[in-house]
Amino acid sequence: MQPENQLNKSSHYRNSLYYLLLLLVLVWIAYWPISFYIYSLKNDALNYFLPVRKLVSESYHHGILPLWTPYLNLGYPIHGDMQSGVWNPVVQLFSLFGSYHLYTLQLETILYVYASGAGMFYLLKYFNVHPYANLLASVAYMLCGFNSDSAQFLNWITASSCLPFLFLFYYRLLKENRLKWALATSLILFIFFTSAYPADFILSLYLMIALFIWNFYQTERSPKNIFPWKRVILVHLVLLTAFTLLSTPAILSYFQSLPLTERGTGASFEQAMSNSMHPFLLSSYTTPLGVWKMPGVAETDPLERNSYIGLISFILLILSFLNKTKDPVQRFSKWALIIFLLFSLGEFAGVRTISYFLLPLMNTFRHPANAKLFTTFFACLLAAFAFNNLQNGQSETKKIKKAIVITFLILFITWICSLFTPLSLFSFHQSTSGQNNTGITLNLKAFLDKLSFSDIVLINSVLQIVFLFLAWKFTAKRLRAKALLILGIFNCILFTMLFQPFTVVQTKRASAIQKLITANSVPGYPIPDIKGSLESNSKDNEKYFSDIGCLALYNKKIGRSEYRITPSNLNLQNNFWFNKKFRELIMGYPLLYRADILTDTSKFRQSITDSTNYWAFLNKAGGATHHYKKDSSCMITVSKFSPNIMEGTITSSYNGFYVLLQNYYPRWKLYVDNKKEEIDITNISFMGFKIPEGSHHFSLRYEANDIKLAFLLSVITLILIIISFFTRLSKLF
C-alpha cells in the first residue's frame, strides 16, 4: 500500500514551526475552559499548588530565596519539599513577573501539556517518522488520559512533558556520544528531578539504564562495531557533573529535609502497593468515560484511572503488535510498554513487588498506577511507527482491518460486562454535586452525573463506533492518511473535552476564584501578632477551603488547620498535632511568650487547669525559671520579620525562658545580643530559648549559606549550558 500522497518527509519538516503552532492551537482548543480562563482548575491544584507556588514566587520576587515559610503547618522548610516548586526553573521564571495567581497556574498547566506534545514531535522527527504519523502521535500523547487525569497535579504532568525530551536527548547521547547531548540530558534530567513527581524521576533513571544496556547489546552483537568505552565514560561523566552542579541546591535541601519528614523513611510494602491500577481500567483505552463510575475499582484513585490515547492511536497500537519488526527501537518500545503496564498493576502482576524488594529506591514511593505515564508514552511511539509503516506500504491492508475489528470487540465486550453492574440502562439518579450548574461543561457534567456506569459505557461505545466506521472507510480500499489523521485528532480533542468536568475544571468561574484570592491576600511579610493565640489566628483558616485552600497561606496569619497542605509534613509537627489534648492546650497560647518550664509530663493535667501560666514542655531538663504569671512585667517586641528571620527585643526583670510556636528545624540559629545561643525543642515541635534579665536584642535566623552558594552555582551552570547551545561552542561538542 502506498501513502495517499508521496511526500518527502524531510521537506515536510522544513517548517517545524507550523506543526508546533498547530499543536499549540489544538491544546488551547481542547483545554478551552482553562486556556481562556473561563473555569478554575479543580481543588487539588488550589489546595496545594497555587498557594505554595504563590509563597515561593512572592519570595523570589522580593529577592528572598524561598527556604522557610512560617505560614504552612506552623513552619515548614519549603525548599526541602520535592513537590513545592522552589527549584523548578519554570516557577522561577514566572516569579520574575510577580507573585503567582490563578491565571499563572493555569498557564503553567497548559504549558506542560503543550510541552509533552512538542517533545513527542521532536522525538518522532528525529526518527524520521512521517509528519502525519508524527502529528497524530504528538496530539495523542499531549491529549492523553494521563494528562487529563493529572492536570490537578502539576508534578505529574511535568513528568509527562519531560519524558519525550529525556528519551530523545539520552538516545542521541548513546548513539552519537557527543558532549552536546550529555549537557542536554543533564538539563532535562535536572528539570525532571526538581519539578516532576519523584517516583517518575526514579522510573526514568531505570529507563535510562535499560536504554544503556540495550544500546550496549546492539553494539556488541554487531561484529563491525566496537563499543567506545572511553568516550562513553567521558560523556556520562559530563552528564553526571552537569546534573550535579545544576541540582546541588535541591540535593542539599532534600538530603537534610527527607529524614525529618514523614515520607523520608520510605514506604512500607502496603503503601508502595497503594493506588495500583485495577486491570478492569484497561477498558479506558476504548471507553474512558466510564472509569469514574466503574464499580469494584476503588483501589485506584479516581484521578489515575484513564489511559486513553485516542481511538485511532489505539488501533495503530494494536497494528504495531500485529506487525513483526526487526527495528530495535520498536522492539525496545514494545517490551518497555509491557513492563511498565505490568508495573502499574501493582501487586496483581508481580513486577512492582519484585522491584520493591530487589531494586534500589523502589521502596520509596507509592502510586504504581502513575507508571501508566510510561505505558502511554511508548504506546504513542508505537502508534506513530505503525502509522509510518502503513503509509510506506510496510503493513498489510488486512492487518489494519484486523486491528479495527479487535478494537470493536473490546468495545462490545466492555459494554456487555457493564450490563452486569447493579444499575440498569438509563437509570437516572439524583446528582450529588449539589451545584447550580451553568455553561456547556457544567451542564455536561450534570448530565453525566445522572447516568449509571452502563449508561456511560453505552454512550461512549456509540460514539466510538462512529469513529470505527470512519476509520474502516478511510483504510478499506486505500489508505487515506490525511483523513485518518484528522479523524484521530478530532477524537482526541472530543474526549479531552469530555474528561475535563471530572478531573480538570471545577464549577467556579476563574474570575470569581481570582477575586477571592485577591481579597484575602496580604502582600509582603507583615510583622505577626505575637500576642494573639494560634487558635485565634486559625479561626477562619478553612473559610474558603473548597475554593482556594487554607487562608493562612494568603493572609499571612501564622496558624494551623486540620488540612495538612503539604504531602510530607515534619515528623515533629505530626507528633504535636496528633496529640489532641496537648495540641488544644498549646493552640490557645500566643505565638511568642514567656513560660514556666515543665520536664515532668505527669504534670500535664495540672497545666491544663492552670490558666495563670504559660508552660514550656521540654524533652530534657532545662534551667529553672522564675514562676511566671500572665500579668508579670515582660515586654516582647518584634521589629523585623521575614520567612527566614525574626528579630526583636525582650525586656524583663527576671531571667526567662521563651517559646516561639514555630517548628524547630536544625537550620534555625539564635543570636542574643549578636552572640550565638542554644535553641531547645519545646512543646514537642517548637523552639524555646533563654534570655537573661534586662533588655536584650534577639535574632532567629534561618542559616543556609551553603544552599545560597549552591543556588548561585546552579544558575551559573544553567546559563553556561544555554549559551553553549546558542553559540559556536555547540559545534565543539
Secondary structure as UniProt FT lines:
FT   HELIX           9..12
FT   HELIX           13..15
FT   HELIX           16..30
FT   HELIX           32..35
FT   TURN            36..37
FT   STRAND          39..41
FT   HELIX           43..44
FT   HELIX           45..49
FT   HELIX           50..61
FT   TURN            62..63
FT   TURN            70..71
FT   TURN            73..74
FT   HELIX           78..80
FT   TURN            82..83
FT   TURN            86..87
FT   HELIX           89..95
FT   TURN            96..97
FT   HELIX           102..126
FT   TURN            127..128
FT   HELIX           131..142
FT   HELIX           145..150
FT   TURN            151..152
FT   HELIX           154..176
FT   HELIX           179..195
FT   HELIX           198..220
FT   TURN            223..224
FT   HELIX           229..257
FT   HELIX           258..260
FT   TURN            262..265
FT   HELIX           269..273
FT   TURN            274..275
FT   HELIX           279..285
FT   HELIX           288..290
FT   TURN            291..293
FT   TURN            295..296
FT   TURN            298..299
FT   HELIX           302..304
FT   HELIX           311..322
FT   HELIX           328..344
FT   HELIX           346..348
FT   HELIX           351..358
FT   TURN            360..363
FT   HELIX           368..371
FT   HELIX           372..391
FT   TURN            392..393
FT   HELIX           397..418
FT   TURN            419..420
FT   TURN            425..426
FT   HELIX           440..449
FT   HELIX           453..475
FT   HELIX           481..503
FT   STRAND          505..509
FT   HELIX           510..520
FT   HELIX           534..537
FT   TURN            538..544
FT   HELIX           545..548
FT   HELIX           552..555
FT   HELIX           571..577
FT   HELIX           580..586
FT   TURN            587..588
FT   STRAND          592..598
FT   HELIX           601..603
FT   HELIX           604..609
FT   STRAND          615..618
FT   TURN            630..631
FT   STRAND          634..642
FT   TURN            643..644
FT   STRAND          645..652
FT   STRAND          656..663
FT   TURN            666..667
FT   STRAND          668..672
FT   TURN            673..674
FT   STRAND          675..677
FT   STRAND          680..682
FT   TURN            683..685
FT   STRAND          686..691
FT   STRAND          694..702
FT   HELIX           705..725
FT   HELIX           729..732
//
